[in-house]
């Protein structure tokens, strides 16, 4: 049987390991079928309709699974309904043009945005229906069954967290401390930051006075100030005034109205008014165009599609609940298993014959397939620049030489002083080096010289790809080394060449080979850097759940590419930082096995045990988050983290 999956990030198989339902379904079916996952983050029904007709509809699918709607009701360029007759002048797919190197600049995501808020959704409910019908008609004409998955929104996740003002809003039950990360240009916005700082420091009287001063009038600052004042009043047990303020604000359009409705639902739920609380929670979802969450009008279009002869509807409302989401719309890994089981149950016995081309494939088209059907996800995100390998190496060597002249060369002592880039290429290389020196496997300028960047994808928007190549080769060395015992088992569990390869979306060339350092002096330096980073770290030993939720727009995409796009408890603590430390220890452990260095092996295994304990503590408490969204009380979490921090500092 041949199965096609069309969808957004809820279905996309990016990152590693892939715990999304298409992969789980393939394993559930004993790998007897051909499943191609053409889903991609940001896909709308307009993208999918055009992509299906232009690229894949003619390939003889037995079943087409469509999981769309979360991206359609969110803010975006309006894409409308796909109409094939308008596409006649673009019948031939063009290869993407070469991408020259451009300087990648980081945006200041903490700066208050004074511009008017855009509220245009990607696709209206009516055009959403037309796009789904376009897919269903074409599939029916070619003899394919269609299963439409009807998504549900996680109403517990705070509204507008992908909006430009997300870090400024105070949320009931989420005590995030963000004032030091915020900046502003106008006087009123700077005063708002001062109020937020006082609020977070417990100076309630001064914070309330500043909020009241700013709350007068119209605009973004007064709206945020009124919301934050209401949250502060609720914290001071002045619930009546807080509710009055929020009800007035919840009647407005845009992010402030959605956030106010969410906060109001939290206060009402805590006061025992569940029905009214649910009503405001739904209002928060419906009025929020910043988060990718399914809206009622779009769900209704899918429900009505069940009347079509070749269409079945699988309603997630009958399978999942709020506890099956950690973020706003993506099912957890466990929920993906439930979804895969439900899909498997819809396959008839005659569908189970072995396909001669059985397998599971992720394709990664562009989320802008409605505008240009040819480019891939790598092209869309500018992950791979068109530049020759010798050119990259030469530019990297020049940057490194200038850095050597300015010193220091030893990262255990201090960070290097990077030169002023002479070109966009050099600027991107400096960005890659800056990222790399934060990893424990990079201990000196000599290490960077050992592994000069060579590929366009190593100097793009994901500089961690440069490290993936190095870690991939250490993992291969460990996997090919004839050893057993505890150390080998730990390595195979913690560092996988397949995982590192899958993370690099443009792909690590088979011919790529890093000259690995296997000297014991280097291994000891790596372990010293791991211990130093642990002893100096604050973020690893804090309850950062509220902070992570409030800043989700700054990190979610990058971590989704690294870990997979589904909800996971590791979203709520700095799992990426912890994983990098584990990777560094694994590099040292690989060297220890090759050199039979027992002392380094014991030290590395001890560190892995301690890091495992730290991860277990984070996982234990963040896993409870799906059941309770009040993060104000968790003393046990903080106590256990403090105890572990004392252990690492003493080392």
C-alpha positions as CSV (number, residue, x, y, z in Angstrom):
1,X,0.0,0.0,0.0
2,X,1.2,3.5,-0.9
3,X,0.4,6.2,1.7
4,X,1.0,10.0,1.2
5,X,1.0,12.4,4.2
6,X,0.3,16.1,3.6
7,X,0.4,18.3,6.7
8,X,2.1,21.0,8.7
9,X,4.5,20.7,11.6
10,X,2.2,18.3,13.5
11,X,3.1,15.7,10.8
12,X,6.5,16.9,9.7
13,X,9.4,14.4,10.2
14,X,12.2,16.8,10.9
15,X,14.7,16.4,13.6
16,X,15.8,13.1,15.2
17,X,14.4,10.8,16.5
18,X,11.2,11.1,14.4
19,X,8.4,10.4,16.9
20,X,5.6,11.7,14.6
21,X,2.7,9.5,13.6
22,X,3.8,8.8,10.0
23,X,7.0,7.2,11.2
24,X,5.1,5.4,14.1
25,X,2.5,4.2,11.6
26,X,5.2,2.7,9.3
27,X,6.7,0.8,12.2
28,X,3.2,-0.3,13.4
29,X,2.5,-1.7,9.9
30,X,5.6,-4.0,10.1
31,X,7.1,-1.8,7.4
32,X,4.9,-3.5,4.7
33,X,3.8,-0.2,3.2
34,X,5.4,2.8,1.4
35,X,4.8,5.9,3.4
36,X,6.0,9.3,2.1
37,X,5.8,12.2,4.5
38,X,5.5,15.4,2.5
39,X,4.5,17.5,5.5
40,X,6.4,20.6,6.5
41,X,6.2,23.3,9.2
42,X,4.0,26.2,8.1
43,X,2.1,24.3,5.4
44,X,-1.3,25.7,4.8
45,X,-4.2,24.1,2.8
46,X,-3.3,26.4,-0.1
47,X,0.3,25.2,-0.1
48,X,-0.9,21.6,0.2
49,X,-3.5,21.8,-2.6
50,X,-1.0,23.2,-5.1
51,X,1.8,20.9,-4.0
52,X,-0.5,17.9,-4.3
53,X,-1.7,18.7,-7.8
54,X,1.6,19.8,-9.1
55,X,4.0,17.4,-7.6
56,X,2.6,14.1,-6.2
57,X,-1.1,13.5,-7.2
58,X,-0.2,11.3,-10.3
59,X,2.0,8.8,-8.4
60,X,-0.7,6.3,-7.6
61,X,-1.5,6.7,-3.9
62,X,-3.8,4.3,-2.2
63,X,-4.3,6.6,0.8
64,X,-3.8,10.3,1.3
65,X,-3.6,11.5,4.9
66,X,-4.2,15.2,5.4
67,X,-3.6,17.0,8.7
68,X,-4.0,20.7,8.2
69,X,-5.7,23.7,9.8
70,X,-3.3,24.9,12.5
71,X,-1.4,27.1,10.1
72,X,-4.4,28.4,8.1
73,X,-5.9,30.3,11.0
74,X,-2.7,32.0,12.0
75,X,-1.2,35.3,10.8
76,X,0.5,35.1,7.5
77,X,0.5,36.2,3.9
78,X,-3.0,35.6,2.6
79,X,-2.9,32.7,0.2
80,X,-6.6,32.2,-0.6
81,X,-7.9,29.2,-2.5
82,X,-5.8,27.2,-5.0
83,X,-7.3,27.2,-8.4
84,X,-5.6,25.0,-11.0
85,X,-6.5,27.1,-14.0
86,X,-4.5,30.0,-12.6
87,X,-1.4,27.7,-12.6
88,X,-1.2,27.0,-16.3
89,X,1.7,29.3,-16.9
90,X,3.8,27.5,-14.3
91,X,3.4,23.9,-15.3
92,X,7.1,23.2,-15.3
93,X,8.9,23.2,-12.0
94,X,12.0,25.3,-12.0
95,X,15.1,24.4,-10.1
96,X,15.9,26.9,-7.4
97,X,18.6,29.4,-8.3
98,X,21.9,29.3,-6.6
99,X,21.9,31.2,-3.3
100,X,24.8,33.6,-2.8
101,X,26.2,34.1,0.7
102,X,24.4,36.9,2.6
103,X,25.2,38.1,6.1
104,X,22.9,36.6,8.7
105,X,21.9,39.1,11.3
106,X,20.1,38.2,14.5
107,X,16.9,40.1,15.3
108,X,16.4,41.7,18.7
109,X,13.3,39.7,19.7
110,X,13.1,41.5,23.0
111,X,12.5,44.9,21.6
112,X,9.0,46.4,22.0
113,X,7.3,46.5,18.6
114,X,5.6,49.9,18.1
115,X,4.0,49.0,14.7
116,X,0.3,48.2,14.2
117,X,-0.6,44.6,14.7
118,X,-1.4,42.6,11.6
119,X,-4.4,40.3,11.9
120,X,-4.7,38.7,8.5
121,X,-4.9,34.9,8.7
122,X,-3.2,32.7,6.2
123,X,-6.4,31.3,4.8
124,X,-10.1,32.0,5.5
125,X,-12.3,29.1,6.6
126,X,-14.1,29.3,3.2
127,X,-10.8,29.0,1.2
128,X,-9.6,26.3,3.6
129,X,-12.7,24.2,2.6
130,X,-12.1,24.9,-1.1
131,X,-8.4,23.8,-0.8
132,X,-9.4,20.5,1.0
133,X,-12.0,19.8,-1.6
134,X,-9.5,20.4,-4.3
135,X,-7.2,17.7,-2.8
136,X,-10.2,15.3,-2.3
137,X,-11.5,15.7,-5.8
138,X,-8.1,15.1,-7.4
139,X,-7.5,12.1,-5.1
140,X,-10.9,10.7,-5.9
141,X,-10.3,11.1,-9.6
142,X,-7.1,9.0,-9.3
143,X,-8.7,6.3,-7.1
144,X,-7.2,7.4,-3.7
145,X,-8.9,7.3,-0.3
146,X,-8.5,10.4,1.8
147,X,-8.4,10.6,5.6
148,X,-8.7,14.1,7.0
149,X,-7.4,14.5,10.5
150,X,-9.4,17.2,12.3
151,X,-7.0,19.0,14.7
152,X,-7.8,20.4,18.2
153,X,-6.2,23.3,20.0
154,X,-4.6,23.1,23.4
155,X,-6.6,25.8,25.2
156,X,-4.3,25.6,28.2
157,X,-1.4,27.2,26.4
158,X,-1.2,31.0,26.8
159,X,-2.4,33.1,23.9
160,X,-0.2,35.2,21.6
161,X,3.1,33.6,22.7
162,X,4.3,33.9,19.1
163,X,3.4,37.6,18.9
164,X,5.9,40.4,19.0
165,X,4.9,41.5,22.5
166,X,4.8,38.1,24.1
167,X,7.6,38.6,26.6
168,X,5.9,41.8,27.9
169,X,2.6,40.2,28.9
170,X,2.2,38.8,32.4
171,X,0.3,35.5,32.5
172,X,-1.6,34.1,35.4
173,X,0.3,31.2,36.9
174,X,3.5,31.7,34.9
175,X,6.0,33.7,37.0
176,X,8.5,34.4,34.2
177,X,11.4,36.8,34.9
178,X,12.1,38.6,31.6
179,X,12.7,42.3,32.3
180,X,16.4,42.1,31.8
181,X,15.9,40.7,28.3
182,X,13.6,43.5,27.1
183,X,14.5,46.7,25.3
184,X,12.5,49.6,23.9
185,X,12.9,52.9,22.0
186,X,9.9,55.0,23.1
187,X,9.7,56.5,26.6
188,X,6.4,54.8,27.4
189,X,7.7,51.3,26.4
190,X,10.8,51.9,28.6
191,X,8.5,52.8,31.5
192,X,6.6,49.6,30.8
193,X,9.8,47.6,31.1
194,X,10.5,49.3,34.4
195,X,7.0,48.3,35.6
196,X,7.6,44.7,34.5
197,X,10.9,44.7,36.4
198,X,9.3,46.0,39.6
199,X,6.5,43.5,39.2
200,X,9.0,40.6,38.9
201,X,11.1,41.9,41.9
202,X,8.0,42.0,44.1
203,X,7.7,45.8,44.3
204,X,3.9,45.6,43.8
205,X,3.0,49.1,44.9
206,X,5.4,50.8,42.5
207,X,4.6,48.4,39.7
208,X,0.9,49.0,40.1
209,X,1.4,52.8,40.0
210,X,3.4,52.6,36.8
211,X,0.9,50.2,35.2
212,X,-2.0,52.6,36.1
213,X,0.0,55.5,34.6
214,X,0.5,53.7,31.4
215,X,-3.0,52.1,31.1
216,X,-4.6,55.3,30.0
217,X,-5.4,55.7,26.3
218,X,-5.1,53.4,23.3
219,X,-2.2,51.5,21.7
220,X,0.0,48.5,22.5
221,X,1.6,49.9,25.7
222,X,-1.7,50.8,27.4
223,X,-3.1,47.3,26.5
224,X,-0.1,45.5,27.9
225,X,-0.2,47.7,31.0
226,X,-3.9,47.0,31.7
227,X,-3.3,43.2,31.3
228,X,-0.3,43.2,33.6
229,X,-2.1,45.4,36.2
230,X,-4.9,42.8,36.3
231,X,-2.5,40.0,36.8
232,X,-0.8,41.9,39.6
233,X,-4.2,42.6,41.3
234,X,-5.0,38.9,41.1
235,X,-1.7,38.1,42.8
236,X,-2.7,40.6,45.6
237,X,-6.1,38.9,46.0
238,X,-8.0,41.8,44.4
239,X,-9.8,39.4,42.0
240,X,-12.9,41.6,41.5
241,X,-11.0,44.5,40.0
242,X,-8.7,42.2,38.0
243,X,-11.7,40.4,36.5
244,X,-13.3,43.8,35.6
245,X,-10.2,45.0,33.9
246,X,-9.7,41.8,31.9
247,X,-13.3,41.6,30.8
248,X,-13.1,45.0,29.3
249,X,-9.8,44.2,27.6
250,X,-11.0,40.7,26.4
251,X,-13.6,42.5,24.3
252,X,-10.9,44.0,22.1
253,X,-9.3,42.4,19.0
254,X,-5.7,41.3,18.6
255,X,-3.1,39.8,20.9
256,X,-4.1,41.9,24.0
257,X,-7.7,40.7,23.8
258,X,-6.6,37.1,23.4
259,X,-4.2,37.3,26.3
260,X,-6.8,39.0,28.5
261,X,-9.3,36.3,27.7
262,X,-6.8,33.6,28.6
263,X,-5.9,35.3,31.9
264,X,-9.5,35.7,32.7
265,X,-10.2,32.0,32.1
266,X,-7.4,31.1,34.5
267,X,-8.8,33.4,37.2
268,X,-12.4,32.2,36.7
269,X,-11.3,28.6,36.7
270,X,-9.5,29.1,40.0
271,X,-12.6,30.6,41.4
272,X,-14.8,27.7,40.6
273,X,-16.5,29.2,37.5
274,X,-15.6,26.4,35.1
275,X,-18.2,27.1,32.4
276,X,-17.4,30.8,32.1
277,X,-13.7,30.0,32.3
278,X,-14.0,27.5,29.3
279,X,-15.9,30.2,27.3
280,X,-13.1,32.7,27.8
281,X,-10.4,30.0,27.1
282,X,-12.1,29.3,23.7
283,X,-12.3,33.1,23.1
284,X,-8.6,33.3,23.6
285,X,-8.0,30.6,21.0
286,X,-10.4,32.0,18.5
287,X,-9.0,35.6,18.8
288,X,-5.3,34.5,18.7
289,X,-3.8,34.8,15.2
290,X,-0.2,34.5,16.5
291,X,-0.1,30.9,17.6
292,X,-0.7,28.1,15.2
293,X,-3.9,26.7,16.7
294,X,-7.0,25.2,15.2
295,X,-10.1,27.4,15.2
296,X,-13.7,26.3,15.4
297,X,-14.7,27.5,12.0
298,X,-11.9,25.5,10.3
299,X,-12.9,22.4,12.4
300,X,-16.4,22.8,11.1
301,X,-15.2,22.7,7.5
302,X,-13.5,19.4,8.0
303,X,-16.5,17.9,9.8
304,X,-18.7,18.7,6.8
305,X,-16.2,17.1,4.4
306,X,-17.1,13.7,5.8
307,X,-20.1,13.7,3.5
308,X,-17.8,13.2,0.5
309,X,-17.7,9.7,-0.9
310,X,-13.9,9.1,-0.7
311,X,-13.3,11.1,2.5
312,X,-13.1,9.9,6.1
313,X,-12.6,12.2,9.1
314,X,-10.5,11.3,12.1
315,X,-11.4,13.7,14.8
316,X,-8.7,14.3,17.4
317,X,-11.3,15.5,19.8
318,X,-12.3,11.9,20.2
319,X,-8.7,10.7,20.8
320,X,-6.8,13.4,22.6
321,X,-7.2,15.9,25.4
322,X,-5.2,18.9,26.7
323,X,-2.8,16.6,28.6
324,X,-1.7,15.2,25.2
325,X,0.0,18.6,24.3
326,X,2.8,20.5,25.9
327,X,2.7,23.3,23.4
328,X,-0.1,25.0,21.6
329,X,-1.0,22.4,18.9
330,X,1.5,19.6,18.4
331,X,0.7,16.2,20.0
332,X,3.2,14.6,22.3
333,X,5.2,11.5,21.3
334,X,2.7,9.4,23.2
335,X,-0.2,11.1,21.4
336,X,1.4,10.4,18.1
337,X,1.3,6.7,18.9
338,X,-2.5,7.0,19.7
339,X,-3.0,8.7,16.3
340,X,-0.9,6.1,14.5
341,X,-3.0,3.3,16.1
342,X,-6.2,5.0,15.0
343,X,-5.0,5.3,11.5
344,X,-3.8,1.7,11.4
345,X,-7.2,0.5,12.5
346,X,-8.8,2.1,9.4
347,X,-6.7,0.0,7.0
348,X,-8.5,-3.0,5.7
349,X,-7.0,-6.5,5.6
350,X,-6.6,-6.2,1.8
351,X,-4.4,-3.2,2.3
352,X,-1.8,-5.1,4.1
353,X,-0.1,-6.7,1.1
354,X,3.7,-6.1,1.0
355,X,4.5,-3.1,-1.2
356,X,7.5,-3.8,-3.5
357,X,8.9,-0.3,-2.7
358,X,8.1,-0.4,1.0
359,X,9.8,2.1,3.3
360,X,9.4,5.5,5.0
361,X,10.6,8.7,3.4
362,X,10.6,12.4,4.5
363,X,10.6,14.8,1.6
364,X,10.7,18.3,3.2
365,X,9.1,20.6,0.6
366,X,9.0,24.3,1.2
367,X,6.3,25.9,3.4
368,X,5.8,28.4,0.5
369,X,4.7,25.7,-2.0
370,X,1.7,27.8,-2.9
371,X,4.1,30.5,-4.3
372,X,6.9,28.3,-5.6
373,X,6.5,24.5,-5.6
374,X,10.1,23.6,-6.4
375,X,12.3,24.7,-3.5
376,X,12.8,22.6,-0.4
377,X,12.7,23.4,3.3
378,X,16.5,23.9,3.2
379,X,16.1,26.5,0.4
380,X,13.3,28.3,2.3
381,X,15.4,28.7,5.5
382,X,18.6,29.5,3.6
383,X,20.4,26.6,5.2
384,X,22.9,26.0,2.4
385,X,24.8,28.7,0.6
386,X,26.2,28.2,-2.9
387,X,29.9,28.5,-2.1
388,X,32.8,26.3,-3.0
389,X,34.5,24.3,-0.2
390,X,38.0,25.7,-0.8
391,X,36.5,29.2,-0.5
392,X,34.9,28.5,2.8
393,X,38.1,26.9,4.2
394,X,40.3,29.8,3.0
395,X,38.0,32.4,4.6
396,X,37.7,30.4,7.8
397,X,41.5,30.1,8.0
398,X,41.8,33.9,7.6
399,X,39.3,34.5,10.4
400,X,41.2,32.1,12.6
401,X,44.5,33.6,11.9
402,X,43.2,37.1,12.9
403,X,41.7,35.5,16.1
404,X,45.1,34.0,16.9
405,X,46.8,37.4,16.6
406,X,44.3,38.9,19.1
407,X,44.2,35.9,21.5
408,X,43.5,34.0,23.7
409,X,43.6,30.7,22.0
410,X,42.5,28.7,25.0
411,X,38.8,28.8,25.6
412,X,39.2,27.4,29.1
413,X,40.7,30.7,30.0
414,X,38.5,33.2,28.1
415,X,36.5,33.7,24.9
416,X,38.5,34.6,21.8
417,X,38.5,38.1,20.4
418,X,37.0,37.8,16.9
419,X,38.1,40.1,14.1
420,X,35.8,42.5,12.3
421,X,34.6,40.5,9.2
422,X,35.8,41.6,5.8
423,X,32.9,40.1,3.9
424,X,29.5,38.5,4.4
425,X,31.2,35.1,4.1
426,X,33.6,35.9,6.9
427,X,30.7,37.3,9.0
428,X,28.8,34.0,8.8
429,X,32.0,32.1,9.6
430,X,32.5,34.2,12.7
431,X,28.9,33.4,13.7
432,X,29.6,29.7,13.3
433,X,32.8,30.0,15.4
434,X,31.0,32.0,18.1
435,X,28.3,29.3,18.4
436,X,30.9,26.4,18.3
437,X,33.0,27.7,21.1
438,X,30.1,27.3,23.5
439,X,30.3,23.5,22.9
440,X,32.6,21.6,25.2
441,X,34.1,19.7,22.3
442,X,35.7,23.0,21.1
443,X,38.4,23.8,23.7
444,X,40.8,26.1,21.7
445,X,41.5,27.8,18.5
446,X,43.6,24.8,17.5
447,X,40.4,22.7,17.6
448,X,38.7,25.1,15.2
449,X,41.8,24.9,13.0
450,X,41.5,21.1,13.1
451,X,37.9,21.3,11.9
452,X,37.7,24.3,9.6
453,X,34.2,24.9,8.2
454,X,34.0,23.6,4.6
455,X,30.4,23.6,3.5
456,X,27.8,26.2,2.8
457,X,25.4,24.6,5.3
458,X,27.9,25.0,8.1
459,X,27.8,28.8,7.8
460,X,24.1,29.3,7.4
461,X,21.2,29.9,9.7
462,X,22.0,26.8,11.7
463,X,25.6,27.0,12.7
464,X,25.1,23.9,14.9
465,X,25.3,21.9,11.7
466,X,29.1,22.5,11.8
467,X,29.2,20.6,15.1
468,X,26.9,17.9,13.8
469,X,29.6,16.9,11.2
470,X,32.3,16.6,13.9
471,X,30.0,14.7,16.3
472,X,28.8,12.4,13.5
473,X,32.4,11.3,12.9
474,X,33.1,10.7,16.6
475,X,29.9,8.7,16.8
476,X,31.0,6.6,13.8
477,X,34.3,6.0,15.4
478,X,32.6,4.8,18.6
479,X,30.2,2.6,16.6
480,X,33.0,1.0,14.6
481,X,35.3,0.4,17.6
482,X,35.2,-3.3,18.7
483,X,34.4,-2.8,22.3
484,X,31.7,-3.7,24.8
485,X,30.9,-3.1,28.4
486,X,29.4,-0.1,30.2
487,X,31.3,2.6,28.4
488,X,30.4,1.3,24.9
489,X,26.8,0.9,25.9
490,X,26.7,4.5,27.2
491,X,28.2,5.8,24.0
492,X,25.7,3.9,21.8
493,X,22.8,5.2,23.9
494,X,24.0,8.9,24.0
495,X,25.7,9.6,20.7
496,X,24.4,8.3,17.4
497,X,25.8,9.0,14.0
498,X,22.4,8.5,12.5
499,X,20.9,11.2,14.7
500,X,23.6,13.7,13.9
501,X,23.2,12.9,10.2
502,X,19.4,13.4,10.2
503,X,19.7,16.7,12.0
504,X,21.5,18.3,9.0
505,X,18.7,19.0,6.7
506,X,20.8,19.7,3.6
507,X,22.6,16.4,4.4
508,X,26.1,15.6,5.4
509,X,27.9,14.4,2.3
510,X,29.0,10.7,2.4
511,X,32.5,11.9,1.5
512,X,32.8,14.3,4.4
513,X,35.4,13.2,6.9
514,X,36.7,15.0,9.9
515,X,40.2,14.5,11.1
516,X,39.4,13.4,14.7
517,X,41.6,14.3,17.6
518,X,42.1,11.2,19.7
519,X,44.8,12.3,22.1
520,X,44.2,12.0,25.8
521,X,45.2,15.6,26.5
522,X,42.4,16.8,24.3
523,X,39.9,14.4,26.1
524,X,40.9,15.8,29.5
525,X,40.4,19.4,28.2
526,X,36.9,18.5,27.0
527,X,36.0,17.1,30.4
528,X,37.5,20.1,32.2
529,X,35.3,22.4,30.0
530,X,32.2,20.3,30.8
531,X,32.8,20.6,34.5
532,X,33.5,24.3,34.2
533,X,30.3,24.9,32.3
534,X,28.3,22.9,34.8
535,X,29.8,24.8,37.8
536,X,29.1,28.2,36.1
537,X,25.7,27.4,34.7
538,X,22.6,29.0,36.2
539,X,20.0,28.0,33.6
540,X,20.5,24.3,34.1
541,X,19.7,24.5,37.8
542,X,16.6,26.7,37.6
543,X,12.9,26.0,37.2
544,X,12.7,27.7,33.8
545,X,9.3,26.4,32.6
546,X,7.6,29.8,32.7
547,X,10.5,31.5,31.0
548,X,10.5,28.9,28.2
549,X,6.8,29.4,27.6
550,X,7.0,33.1,27.5
551,X,10.0,33.1,25.1
552,X,8.8,30.2,22.9
553,X,9.0,32.3,19.7
554,X,12.8,32.8,20.1
555,X,13.8,29.2,20.3
556,X,11.0,26.8,19.2
557,X,11.8,26.5,15.5
558,X,15.6,25.8,16.2
559,X,14.8,23.2,18.8
560,X,12.1,21.6,16.7
561,X,14.7,21.0,14.0
562,X,17.0,19.4,16.6
563,X,14.6,17.3,18.5
564,X,11.5,16.9,16.3
565,X,8.5,19.1,16.0
566,X,6.2,17.3,18.4
567,X,5.5,18.5,22.0
568,X,7.8,17.1,24.6
569,X,8.6,17.8,28.2
570,X,12.2,18.8,27.3
571,X,10.7,22.0,25.7
572,X,10.3,23.3,29.3
573,X,13.9,23.1,30.3
574,X,17.2,23.8,28.5
575,X,17.6,20.3,27.1
576,X,19.8,21.6,24.2
577,X,22.4,22.9,26.7
578,X,22.3,19.6,28.7
579,X,22.6,17.6,25.5
580,X,25.7,19.5,24.4
581,X,27.4,18.7,27.7
582,X,26.5,15.0,27.1
583,X,28.0,15.2,23.6
584,X,31.2,16.6,25.0
585,X,31.5,13.8,27.5
586,X,30.9,11.3,24.8
587,X,33.7,12.7,22.7
588,X,36.1,12.2,25.6
589,X,34.7,8.7,26.3
590,X,35.3,7.7,22.6
591,X,38.9,8.8,22.9
592,X,39.2,6.9,26.2
593,X,38.0,3.7,24.6
594,X,40.4,4.1,21.6
595,X,43.4,4.9,23.9
596,X,42.4,2.4,26.7
597,X,42.6,5.4,29.1
598,X,40.9,4.0,32.2
599,X,41.1,7.2,34.2
600,X,39.4,9.3,31.5
601,X,36.8,6.5,31.0
602,X,35.9,6.5,34.7
603,X,35.7,10.3,34.9
604,X,33.5,10.4,31.7
605,X,31.1,7.7,33.0
606,X,30.8,9.5,36.3
607,X,29.9,12.7,34.5
608,X,27.3,11.0,32.3
609,X,25.7,9.5,35.4
610,X,25.5,13.0,37.0
611,X,24.1,14.6,33.9
612,X,21.6,11.7,33.6
613,X,20.4,12.6,37.2
614,X,20.0,16.2,36.2
615,X,18.0,15.3,33.2
616,X,15.8,13.0,35.2
617,X,15.0,15.7,37.7
618,X,14.0,18.1,34.8
619,X,11.9,15.4,33.1
620,X,10.1,14.4,36.3
621,X,8.8,17.9,37.0
622,X,8.3,19.2,33.5
623,X,6.3,16.1,32.7
624,X,3.8,17.3,35.3
625,X,3.3,20.5,33.4
626,X,0.7,19.1,31.0
627,X,-1.6,18.2,34.0
628,X,-1.3,21.5,35.8
629,X,-0.6,24.9,34.3
630,X,0.1,26.7,37.6
631,X,3.9,27.0,37.9
632,X,4.0,29.3,40.9
633,X,4.5,26.5,43.4
634,X,7.1,23.8,42.9
635,X,9.5,24.0,45.8
636,X,10.5,20.3,45.4
637,X,11.8,21.0,41.9
638,X,13.9,23.9,43.0
639,X,15.2,22.0,46.0
640,X,16.4,19.0,43.9
641,X,18.1,21.3,41.3
642,X,19.9,23.2,44.1
643,X,21.2,19.9,45.6
644,X,22.5,18.9,42.2
645,X,24.1,22.3,41.6
646,X,25.9,22.0,44.9
647,X,27.3,18.6,43.7
648,X,28.7,20.1,40.4
649,X,30.1,23.2,42.0
650,X,32.1,21.1,44.5
651,X,33.6,19.1,41.6
